[in-house]
Amino acid sequence: MSRLPRVSGREAVRAFEKAGWQVIPRRGKGDHMILRKPGNPNVLSIPDHPLLGPGLLRSLIRLSGLTVEEFASLL
């Protein structure tokens, strides 16, 4: 298993968008970005933080159906 890259919330969102995820417009206050992908029942909630923790990032990658290597190649 390869090491997780250290990324911000916005960098993670850009990578997931390249994988086909779409950002849902914000419905009010808050610092989380919500992503959905057609055909995938999961919803990704990514905080707009300067640095995502490794546990959260690994969980988001797993929910998206990507591997760490695939995610790293999208950055």
PDB file with one MODEL, atoms N, CA, C and O in Angstrom:
MODEL        1
ATOM      1  N   MET A   1       0.848  -1.171   0.000  1.00  0.00           N
ATOM      2  CA  MET A   1       0.000   0.000   0.000  1.00  0.00           C
ATOM      3  C   MET A   1       0.895   1.236   0.000  1.00  0.00           C
ATOM      4  O   MET A   1       1.855   1.312   0.767  1.00  0.00           O
ATOM      5  N   SER A   2       0.583   2.193  -0.852  1.00  0.00           N
ATOM      6  CA  SER A   2       1.427   3.381  -0.944  1.00  0.00           C
ATOM      7  C   SER A   2       1.008   4.420   0.097  1.00  0.00           C
ATOM      8  O   SER A   2      -0.074   4.348   0.679  1.00  0.00           O
ATOM      9  N   ARG A   3       1.892   5.376   0.305  1.00  0.00           N
ATOM     10  CA  ARG A   3       1.626   6.437   1.269  1.00  0.00           C
ATOM     11  C   ARG A   3       0.549   7.372   0.734  1.00  0.00           C
ATOM     12  O   ARG A   3       0.443   7.615  -0.469  1.00  0.00           O
ATOM     13  N   LEU A   4      -0.239   7.884   1.660  1.00  0.00           N
ATOM     14  CA  LEU A   4      -1.254   8.861   1.292  1.00  0.00           C
ATOM     15  C   LEU A   4      -0.603  10.211   1.016  1.00  0.00           C
ATOM     16  O   LEU A   4       0.290  10.628   1.754  1.00  0.00           O
ATOM     17  N   PRO A   5      -1.034  10.890  -0.025  1.00  0.00           N
ATOM     18  CA  PRO A   5      -0.521  12.242  -0.251  1.00  0.00           C
ATOM     19  C   PRO A   5      -1.130  13.207   0.769  1.00  0.00           C
ATOM     20  O   PRO A   5      -2.235  12.970   1.258  1.00  0.00           O
ATOM     21  N   ARG A   6      -0.436  14.270   1.087  1.00  0.00           N
ATOM     22  CA  ARG A   6      -0.943  15.304   1.984  1.00  0.00           C
ATOM     23  C   ARG A   6      -1.598  16.370   1.112  1.00  0.00           C
ATOM     24  O   ARG A   6      -0.920  17.056   0.347  1.00  0.00           O
ATOM     25  N   VAL A   7      -2.916  16.507   1.228  1.00  0.00           N
ATOM     26  CA  VAL A   7      -3.646  17.431   0.361  1.00  0.00           C
ATOM     27  C   VAL A   7      -4.622  18.272   1.171  1.00  0.00           C
ATOM     28  O   VAL A   7      -5.021  17.900   2.275  1.00  0.00           O
ATOM     29  N   SER A   8      -4.995  19.405   0.605  1.00  0.00           N
ATOM     30  CA  SER A   8      -6.027  20.244   1.204  1.00  0.00           C
ATOM     31  C   SER A   8      -7.394  19.739   0.740  1.00  0.00           C
ATOM     32  O   SER A   8      -7.485  18.878  -0.135  1.00  0.00           O
ATOM     33  N   GLY A   9      -8.442  20.280   1.332  1.00  0.00           N
ATOM     34  CA  GLY A   9      -9.786  19.902   0.920  1.00  0.00           C
ATOM     35  C   GLY A   9     -10.065  20.251  -0.528  1.00  0.00           C
ATOM     36  O   GLY A   9     -10.694  19.476  -1.248  1.00  0.00           O
ATOM     37  N   ARG A  10      -9.599  21.418  -0.961  1.00  0.00           N
ATOM     38  CA  ARG A  10      -9.843  21.848  -2.345  1.00  0.00           C
ATOM     39  C   ARG A  10      -9.074  20.993  -3.347  1.00  0.00           C
ATOM     40  O   ARG A  10      -9.581  20.699  -4.429  1.00  0.00           O
ATOM     41  N   GLU A  11      -7.853  20.593  -2.992  1.00  0.00           N
ATOM     42  CA  GLU A  11      -7.084  19.715  -3.882  1.00  0.00           C
ATOM     43  C   GLU A  11      -7.776  18.360  -4.013  1.00  0.00           C
ATOM     44  O   GLU A  11      -7.811  17.780  -5.098  1.00  0.00           O
ATOM     45  N   ALA A  12      -8.327  17.858  -2.904  1.00  0.00           N
ATOM     46  CA  ALA A  12      -9.043  16.582  -2.941  1.00  0.00           C
ATOM     47  C   ALA A  12     -10.281  16.689  -3.825  1.00  0.00           C
ATOM     48  O   ALA A  12     -10.571  15.780  -4.603  1.00  0.00           O
ATOM     49  N   VAL A  13     -11.012  17.795  -3.706  1.00  0.00           N
ATOM     50  CA  VAL A  13     -12.212  17.988  -4.526  1.00  0.00           C
ATOM     51  C   VAL A  13     -11.846  17.995  -6.007  1.00  0.00           C
ATOM     52  O   VAL A  13     -12.539  17.371  -6.811  1.00  0.00           O
ATOM     53  N   ARG A  14     -10.772  18.689  -6.385  1.00  0.00           N
ATOM     54  CA  ARG A  14     -10.349  18.718  -7.793  1.00  0.00           C
ATOM     55  C   ARG A  14     -10.011  17.313  -8.295  1.00  0.00           C
ATOM     56  O   ARG A  14     -10.335  16.964  -9.430  1.00  0.00           O
ATOM     57  N   ALA A  15      -9.362  16.510  -7.454  1.00  0.00           N
ATOM     58  CA  ALA A  15      -9.013  15.148  -7.857  1.00  0.00           C
ATOM     59  C   ALA A  15     -10.274  14.303  -8.040  1.00  0.00           C
ATOM     60  O   ALA A  15     -10.387  13.558  -9.014  1.00  0.00           O
ATOM     61  N   PHE A  16     -11.222  14.418  -7.107  1.00  0.00           N
ATOM     62  CA  PHE A  16     -12.457  13.640  -7.230  1.00  0.00           C
ATOM     63  C   PHE A  16     -13.278  14.103  -8.433  1.00  0.00           C
ATOM     64  O   PHE A  16     -13.949  13.286  -9.063  1.00  0.00           O
ATOM     65  N   GLU A  17     -13.240  15.387  -8.765  1.00  0.00           N
ATOM     66  CA  GLU A  17     -13.947  15.867  -9.958  1.00  0.00           C
ATOM     67  C   GLU A  17     -13.367  15.232 -11.217  1.00  0.00           C
ATOM     68  O   GLU A  17     -14.112  14.917 -12.145  1.00  0.00           O
ATOM     69  N   LYS A  18     -12.070  15.041 -11.263  1.00  0.00           N
ATOM     70  CA  LYS A  18     -11.447  14.372 -12.412  1.00  0.00           C
ATOM     71  C   LYS A  18     -11.911  12.925 -12.524  1.00  0.00           C
ATOM     72  O   LYS A  18     -11.915  12.352 -13.613  1.00  0.00           O
ATOM     73  N   ALA A  19     -12.307  12.330 -11.387  1.00  0.00           N
ATOM     74  CA  ALA A  19     -12.783  10.947 -11.375  1.00  0.00           C
ATOM     75  C   ALA A  19     -14.282  10.853 -11.643  1.00  0.00           C
ATOM     76  O   ALA A  19     -14.847   9.761 -11.590  1.00  0.00           O
ATOM     77  N   GLY A  20     -14.939  11.984 -11.931  1.00  0.00           N
ATOM     78  CA  GLY A  20     -16.354  11.948 -12.287  1.00  0.00           C
ATOM     79  C   GLY A  20     -17.309  12.402 -11.205  1.00  0.00           C
ATOM     80  O   GLY A  20     -18.520  12.378 -11.425  1.00  0.00           O
ATOM     81  N   TRP A  21     -16.820  12.817 -10.042  1.00  0.00           N
ATOM     82  CA  TRP A  21     -17.677  13.304  -8.961  1.00  0.00           C
ATOM     83  C   TRP A  21     -18.066  14.744  -9.253  1.00  0.00           C
ATOM     84  O   TRP A  21     -17.296  15.491  -9.857  1.00  0.00           O
ATOM     85  N   GLN A  22     -19.270  15.135  -8.822  1.00  0.00           N
ATOM     86  CA  GLN A  22     -19.771  16.485  -9.059  1.00  0.00           C
ATOM     87  C   GLN A  22     -20.027  17.178  -7.730  1.00  0.00           C
ATOM     88  O   GLN A  22     -20.572  16.583  -6.801  1.00  0.00           O
ATOM     89  N   VAL A  23     -19.627  18.443  -7.648  1.00  0.00           N
ATOM     90  CA  VAL A  23     -19.859  19.235  -6.439  1.00  0.00           C
ATOM     91  C   VAL A  23     -21.306  19.700  -6.438  1.00  0.00           C
ATOM     92  O   VAL A  23     -21.792  20.254  -7.425  1.00  0.00           O
ATOM     93  N   ILE A  24     -21.993  19.472  -5.320  1.00  0.00           N
ATOM     94  CA  ILE A  24     -23.371  19.922  -5.153  1.00  0.00           C
ATOM     95  C   ILE A  24     -23.319  21.356  -4.613  1.00  0.00           C
ATOM     96  O   ILE A  24     -22.567  21.622  -3.675  1.00  0.00           O
ATOM     97  N   PRO A  25     -24.094  22.281  -5.178  1.00  0.00           N
ATOM     98  CA  PRO A  25     -24.064  23.667  -4.685  1.00  0.00           C
ATOM     99  C   PRO A  25     -24.389  23.734  -3.193  1.00  0.00           C
ATOM    100  O   PRO A  25     -25.207  22.969  -2.682  1.00  0.00           O
ATOM    101  N   ARG A  26     -23.733  24.662  -2.517  1.00  0.00           N
ATOM    102  CA  ARG A  26     -23.945  24.823  -1.072  1.00  0.00           C
ATOM    103  C   ARG A  26     -25.369  25.288  -0.810  1.00  0.00           C
ATOM    104  O   ARG A  26     -25.947  26.057  -1.578  1.00  0.00           O
ATOM    105  N   ARG A  27     -25.920  24.798   0.304  1.00  0.00           N
ATOM    106  CA  ARG A  27     -27.293  25.138   0.660  1.00  0.00           C
ATOM    107  C   ARG A  27     -27.351  26.077   1.860  1.00  0.00           C
ATOM    108  O   ARG A  27     -28.425  26.304   2.418  1.00  0.00           O
ATOM    109  N   GLY A  28     -26.230  26.612   2.253  1.00  0.00           N
ATOM    110  CA  GLY A  28     -26.225  27.499   3.416  1.00  0.00           C
ATOM    111  C   GLY A  28     -24.823  27.655   3.937  1.00  0.00           C
ATOM    112  O   GLY A  28     -23.853  27.565   3.185  1.00  0.00           O
ATOM    113  N   LYS A  29     -24.720  27.889   5.221  1.00  0.00           N
ATOM    114  CA  LYS A  29     -23.410  28.070   5.833  1.00  0.00           C
ATOM    115  C   LYS A  29     -22.693  26.733   5.948  1.00  0.00           C
ATOM    116  O   LYS A  29     -23.296  25.668   5.813  1.00  0.00           O
ATOM    117  N   GLY A  30     -21.411  26.816   6.196  1.00  0.00           N
ATOM    118  CA  GLY A  30     -20.651  25.595   6.414  1.00  0.00           C
ATOM    119  C   GLY A  30     -19.400  25.562   5.573  1.00  0.00           C
ATOM    120  O   GLY A  30     -19.298  26.237   4.549  1.00  0.00           O
ATOM    121  N   ASP A  31     -18.448  24.764   6.022  1.00  0.00           N
ATOM    122  CA  ASP A  31     -17.171  24.700   5.317  1.00  0.00           C
ATOM    123  C   ASP A  31     -16.944  23.343   4.674  1.00  0.00           C
ATOM    124  O   ASP A  31     -15.801  22.971   4.405  1.00  0.00           O
ATOM    125  N   HIS A  32     -18.018  22.594   4.422  1.00  0.00           N
ATOM    126  CA  HIS A  32     -17.883  21.292   3.780  1.00  0.00           C
ATOM    127  C   HIS A  32     -18.404  21.356   2.349  1.00  0.00           C
ATOM    128  O   HIS A  32     -19.405  22.016   2.068  1.00  0.00           O
ATOM    129  N   MET A  33     -17.713  20.663   1.453  1.00  0.00           N
ATOM    130  CA  MET A  33     -18.148  20.549   0.066  1.00  0.00           C
ATOM    131  C   MET A  33     -18.727  19.145  -0.113  1.00  0.00           C
ATOM    132  O   MET A  33     -18.117  18.158   0.298  1.00  0.00           O
ATOM    133  N   ILE A  34     -19.889  19.064  -0.720  1.00  0.00           N
ATOM    134  CA  ILE A  34     -20.590  17.799  -0.903  1.00  0.00           C
ATOM    135  C   ILE A  34     -20.428  17.369  -2.359  1.00  0.00           C
ATOM    136  O   ILE A  34     -20.655  18.155  -3.278  1.00  0.00           O
ATOM    137  N   LEU A  35     -20.033  16.109  -2.554  1.00  0.00           N
ATOM    138  CA  LEU A  35     -19.844  15.580  -3.904  1.00  0.00           C
ATOM    139  C   LEU A  35     -20.706  14.339  -4.097  1.00  0.00           C
ATOM    140  O   LEU A  35     -20.860  13.520  -3.190  1.00  0.00           O
ATOM    141  N   ARG A  36     -21.264  14.219  -5.297  1.00  0.00           N
ATOM    142  CA  ARG A  36     -22.031  13.033  -5.691  1.00  0.00           C
ATOM    143  C   ARG A  36     -21.541  12.572  -7.050  1.00  0.00           C
ATOM    144  O   ARG A  36     -20.999  13.347  -7.838  1.00  0.00           O
ATOM    145  N   LYS A  37     -21.749  11.284  -7.302  1.00  0.00           N
ATOM    146  CA  LYS A  37     -21.393  10.725  -8.604  1.00  0.00           C
ATOM    147  C   LYS A  37     -22.584   9.924  -9.111  1.00  0.00           C
ATOM    148  O   LYS A  37     -23.097   9.065  -8.394  1.00  0.00           O
ATOM    149  N   PRO A  38     -23.029  10.189 -10.329  1.00  0.00           N
ATOM    150  CA  PRO A  38     -24.142   9.417 -10.878  1.00  0.00           C
ATOM    151  C   PRO A  38     -23.819   7.923 -10.867  1.00  0.00           C
ATOM    152  O   PRO A  38     -22.743   7.505 -11.296  1.00  0.00           O
ATOM    153  N   GLY A  39     -24.757   7.136 -10.376  1.00  0.00           N
ATOM    154  CA  GLY A  39     -24.570   5.697 -10.327  1.00  0.00           C
ATOM    155  C   GLY A  39     -23.885   5.201  -9.072  1.00  0.00           C
ATOM    156  O   GLY A  39     -23.760   3.992  -8.879  1.00  0.00           O
ATOM    157  N   ASN A  40     -23.435   6.107  -8.209  1.00  0.00           N
ATOM    158  CA  ASN A  40     -22.777   5.719  -6.961  1.00  0.00           C
ATOM    159  C   ASN A  40     -23.658   6.195  -5.808  1.00  0.00           C
ATOM    160  O   ASN A  40     -23.967   7.384  -5.731  1.00  0.00           O
ATOM    161  N   PRO A  41     -24.070   5.295  -4.905  1.00  0.00           N
ATOM    162  CA  PRO A  41     -24.969   5.701  -3.822  1.00  0.00           C
ATOM    163  C   PRO A  41     -24.287   6.530  -2.730  1.00  0.00           C
ATOM    164  O   PRO A  41     -24.974   7.134  -1.905  1.00  0.00           O
ATOM    165  N   ASN A  42     -22.964   6.571  -2.710  1.00  0.00           N
ATOM    166  CA  ASN A  42     -22.251   7.287  -1.655  1.00  0.00           C
ATOM    167  C   ASN A  42     -22.199   8.787  -1.926  1.00  0.00           C
ATOM    168  O   ASN A  42     -22.250   9.235  -3.072  1.00  0.00           O
ATOM    169  N   VAL A  43     -22.097   9.544  -0.848  1.00  0.00           N
ATOM    170  CA  VAL A  43     -21.932  10.991  -0.907  1.00  0.00           C
ATOM    171  C   VAL A  43     -20.650  11.316  -0.164  1.00  0.00           C
ATOM    172  O   VAL A  43     -20.428  10.815   0.939  1.00  0.00           O
ATOM    173  N   LEU A  44     -19.802  12.151  -0.756  1.00  0.00           N
ATOM    174  CA  LEU A  44     -18.555  12.551  -0.108  1.00  0.00           C
ATOM    175  C   LEU A  44     -18.730  13.943   0.482  1.00  0.00           C
ATOM    176  O   LEU A  44     -19.158  14.865  -0.211  1.00  0.00           O
ATOM    177  N   SER A  45     -18.402  14.095   1.752  1.00  0.00           N
ATOM    178  CA  SER A  45     -18.443  15.382   2.431  1.00  0.00           C
ATOM    179  C   SER A  45     -17.010  15.750   2.788  1.00  0.00           C
ATOM    180  O   SER A  45     -16.406  15.140   3.670  1.00  0.00           O
ATOM    181  N   ILE A  46     -16.468  16.753   2.095  1.00  0.00           N
ATOM    182  CA  ILE A  46     -15.057  17.103   2.242  1.00  0.00           C
ATOM    183  C   ILE A  46     -14.946  18.480   2.877  1.00  0.00           C
ATOM    184  O   ILE A  46     -15.459  19.452   2.323  1.00  0.00           O
ATOM    185  N   PRO A  47     -14.283  18.588   4.035  1.00  0.00           N
ATOM    186  CA  PRO A  47     -14.125  19.901   4.661  1.00  0.00           C
ATOM    187  C   PRO A  47     -13.150  20.769   3.875  1.00  0.00           C
ATOM    188  O   PRO A  47     -12.191  20.269   3.287  1.00  0.00           O
ATOM    189  N   ASP A  48     -13.405  22.064   3.871  1.00  0.00           N
ATOM    190  CA  ASP A  48     -12.537  23.017   3.176  1.00  0.00           C
ATOM    191  C   ASP A  48     -11.425  23.438   4.134  1.00  0.00           C
ATOM    192  O   ASP A  48     -11.358  24.594   4.552  1.00  0.00           O
ATOM    193  N   HIS A  49     -10.561  22.495   4.474  1.00  0.00           N
ATOM    194  CA  HIS A  49      -9.464  22.719   5.413  1.00  0.00           C
ATOM    195  C   HIS A  49      -8.139  22.766   4.661  1.00  0.00           C
ATOM    196  O   HIS A  49      -8.029  22.219   3.563  1.00  0.00           O
ATOM    197  N   PRO A  50      -7.130  23.417   5.247  1.00  0.00           N
ATOM    198  CA  PRO A  50      -5.824  23.492   4.582  1.00  0.00           C
ATOM    199  C   PRO A  50      -5.132  22.140   4.446  1.00  0.00           C
ATOM    200  O   PRO A  50      -4.308  21.956   3.551  1.00  0.00           O
ATOM    201  N   LEU A  51      -5.456  21.200   5.318  1.00  0.00           N
ATOM    202  CA  LEU A  51      -4.831  19.880   5.262  1.00  0.00           C
ATOM    203  C   LEU A  51      -5.811  18.843   5.801  1.00  0.00           C
ATOM    204  O   LEU A  51      -6.318  18.986   6.914  1.00  0.00           O
ATOM    205  N   LEU A  52      -6.081  17.797   5.015  1.00  0.00           N
ATOM    206  CA  LEU A  52      -6.975  16.723   5.454  1.00  0.00           C
ATOM    207  C   LEU A  52      -6.169  15.682   6.216  1.00  0.00           C
ATOM    208  O   LEU A  52      -5.035  15.371   5.851  1.00  0.00           O
ATOM    209  N   GLY A  53      -6.759  15.149   7.268  1.00  0.00           N
ATOM    210  CA  GLY A  53      -6.102  14.105   8.039  1.00  0.00           C
ATOM    211  C   GLY A  53      -6.022  12.814   7.243  1.00  0.00           C
ATOM    212  O   GLY A  53      -6.833  12.585   6.346  1.00  0.00           O
ATOM    213  N   PRO A  54      -5.049  11.969   7.565  1.00  0.00           N
ATOM    214  CA  PRO A  54      -4.881  10.731   6.798  1.00  0.00           C
ATOM    215  C   PRO A  54      -6.064   9.774   6.922  1.00  0.00           C
ATOM    216  O   PRO A  54      -6.412   9.104   5.950  1.00  0.00           O
ATOM    217  N   GLY A  55      -6.685   9.695   8.089  1.00  0.00           N
ATOM    218  CA  GLY A  55      -7.833   8.801   8.260  1.00  0.00           C
ATOM    219  C   GLY A  55      -9.022   9.245   7.429  1.00  0.00           C
ATOM    220  O   GLY A  55      -9.684   8.426   6.791  1.00  0.00           O
ATOM    221  N   LEU A  56      -9.291  10.546   7.440  1.00  0.00           N
ATOM    222  CA  LEU A  56     -10.397  11.083   6.651  1.00  0.00           C
ATOM    223  C   LEU A  56     -10.146  10.885   5.164  1.00  0.00           C
ATOM    224  O   LEU A  56     -11.042  10.471   4.429  1.00  0.00           O
ATOM    225  N   LEU A  57      -8.935  11.178   4.723  1.00  0.00           N
ATOM    226  CA  LEU A  57      -8.616  11.037   3.299  1.00  0.00           C
ATOM    227  C   LEU A  57      -8.740   9.587   2.850  1.00  0.00           C
ATOM    228  O   LEU A  57      -9.289   9.314   1.783  1.00  0.00           O
ATOM    229  N   ARG A  58      -8.236   8.657   3.654  1.00  0.00           N
ATOM    230  CA  ARG A  58      -8.340   7.237   3.303  1.00  0.00           C
ATOM    231  C   ARG A  58      -9.809   6.815   3.232  1.00  0.00           C
ATOM    232  O   ARG A  58     -10.188   6.047   2.348  1.00  0.00           O
ATOM    233  N   SER A  59     -10.630   7.304   4.147  1.00  0.00           N
ATOM    234  CA  SER A  59     -12.054   6.980   4.141  1.00  0.00           C
ATOM    235  C   SER A  59     -12.742   7.532   2.891  1.00  0.00           C
ATOM    236  O   SER A  59     -13.559   6.844   2.279  1.00  0.00           O
ATOM    237  N   LEU A  60     -12.416   8.764   2.512  1.00  0.00           N
ATOM    238  CA  LEU A  60     -13.002   9.356   1.306  1.00  0.00           C
ATOM    239  C   LEU A  60     -12.602   8.579   0.057  1.00  0.00           C
ATOM    240  O   LEU A  60     -13.424   8.344  -0.828  1.00  0.00           O
ATOM    241  N   ILE A  61     -11.339   8.184  -0.007  1.00  0.00           N
ATOM    242  CA  ILE A  61     -10.861   7.414  -1.162  1.00  0.00           C
ATOM    243  C   ILE A  61     -11.587   6.075  -1.231  1.00  0.00           C
ATOM    244  O   ILE A  61     -11.988   5.639  -2.310  1.00  0.00           O
ATOM    245  N   ARG A  62     -11.755   5.428  -0.092  1.00  0.00           N
ATOM    246  CA  ARG A  62     -12.438   4.134  -0.050  1.00  0.00           C
ATOM    247  C   ARG A  62     -13.904   4.285  -0.471  1.00  0.00           C
ATOM    248  O   ARG A  62     -14.411   3.474  -1.245  1.00  0.00           O
ATOM    249  N   LEU A  63     -14.588   5.326   0.037  1.00  0.00           N
ATOM    250  CA  LEU A  63     -15.986   5.549  -0.333  1.00  0.00           C
ATOM    251  C   LEU A  63     -16.149   5.839  -1.825  1.00  0.00           C
ATOM    252  O   LEU A  63     -17.160   5.478  -2.428  1.00  0.00           O
ATOM    253  N   SER A  64     -15.156   6.486  -2.408  1.00  0.00           N
ATOM    254  CA  SER A  64     -15.247   6.840  -3.827  1.00  0.00           C
ATOM    255  C   SER A  64     -15.018   5.644  -4.743  1.00  0.00           C
ATOM    256  O   SER A  64     -15.337   5.701  -5.930  1.00  0.00           O
ATOM    257  N   GLY A  65     -14.467   4.563  -4.200  1.00  0.00           N
ATOM    258  CA  GLY A  65     -14.198   3.386  -5.020  1.00  0.00           C
ATOM    259  C   GLY A  65     -12.844   3.421  -5.701  1.00  0.00           C
ATOM    260  O   GLY A  65     -12.552   2.567  -6.539  1.00  0.00           O
ATOM    261  N   LEU A  66     -12.010   4.395  -5.354  1.00  0.00           N
ATOM    262  CA  LEU A  66     -10.670   4.503  -5.929  1.00  0.00           C
ATOM    263  C   LEU A  66      -9.647   3.824  -5.025  1.00  0.00           C
ATOM    264  O   LEU A  66      -9.929   3.530  -3.863  1.00  0.00           O
ATOM    265  N   THR A  67      -8.475   3.583  -5.563  1.00  0.00           N
ATOM    266  CA  THR A  67      -7.346   3.147  -4.746  1.00  0.00           C
ATOM    267  C   THR A  67      -6.489   4.380  -4.452  1.00  0.00           C
ATOM    268  O   THR A  67      -6.657   5.424  -5.082  1.00  0.00           O
ATOM    269  N   VAL A  68      -5.579   4.253  -3.500  1.00  0.00           N
ATOM    270  CA  VAL A  68      -4.686   5.364  -3.167  1.00  0.00           C
ATOM    271  C   VAL A  68      -3.854   5.752  -4.384  1.00  0.00           C
ATOM    272  O   VAL A  68      -3.632   6.936  -4.636  1.00  0.00           O
ATOM    273  N   GLU A  69      -3.394   4.758  -5.138  1.00  0.00           N
ATOM    274  CA  GLU A  69      -2.586   5.034  -6.325  1.00  0.00           C
ATOM    275  C   GLU A  69      -3.391   5.792  -7.382  1.00  0.00           C
ATOM    276  O   GLU A  69      -2.887   6.734  -7.992  1.00  0.00           O
ATOM    277  N   GLU A  70      -4.649   5.377  -7.598  1.00  0.00           N
ATOM    278  CA  GLU A  70      -5.500   6.062  -8.574  1.00  0.00           C
ATOM    279  C   GLU A  70      -5.755   7.504  -8.143  1.00  0.00           C
ATOM    280  O   GLU A  70      -5.710   8.423  -8.961  1.00  0.00           O
ATOM    281  N   PHE A  71      -6.024   7.692  -6.847  1.00  0.00           N
ATOM    282  CA  PHE A  71      -6.261   9.043  -6.342  1.00  0.00           C
ATOM    283  C   PHE A  71      -5.019   9.911  -6.525  1.00  0.00           C
ATOM    284  O   PHE A  71      -5.120  11.056  -6.966  1.00  0.00           O
ATOM    285  N   ALA A  72      -3.861   9.374  -6.191  1.00  0.00           N
ATOM    286  CA  ALA A  72      -2.613  10.137  -6.311  1.00  0.00           C
ATOM    287  C   ALA A  72      -2.349  10.528  -7.764  1.00  0.00           C
ATOM    288  O   ALA A  72      -1.801  11.598  -8.027  1.00  0.00           O
ATOM    289  N   SER A  73      -2.730   9.675  -8.700  1.00  0.00           N
ATOM    290  CA  SER A  73      -2.496  10.003 -10.113  1.00  0.00           C
ATOM    291  C   SER A  73      -3.427  11.115 -10.601  1.00  0.00           C
ATOM    292  O   SER A  73      -3.142  11.763 -11.608  1.00  0.00           O
ATOM    293  N   LEU A  74      -4.537  11.339  -9.894  1.00  0.00           N
ATOM    294  CA  LEU A  74      -5.485  12.387 -10.280  1.00  0.00           C
ATOM    295  C   LEU A  74      -5.093  13.759  -9.746  1.00  0.00           C
ATOM    296  O   LEU A  74      -5.653  14.770 -10.168  1.00  0.00           O
ATOM    297  N   LEU A  75      -4.142  13.801  -8.828  1.00  0.00           N
ATOM    298  CA  LEU A  75      -3.727  15.088  -8.242  1.00  0.00           C
ATOM    299  C   LEU A  75      -2.937  15.922  -9.226  1.00  0.00           C
ATOM    300  O   LEU A  75      -2.513  17.030  -8.896  1.00  0.00           O
TER     301      LEU A  75
ENDMDL
END
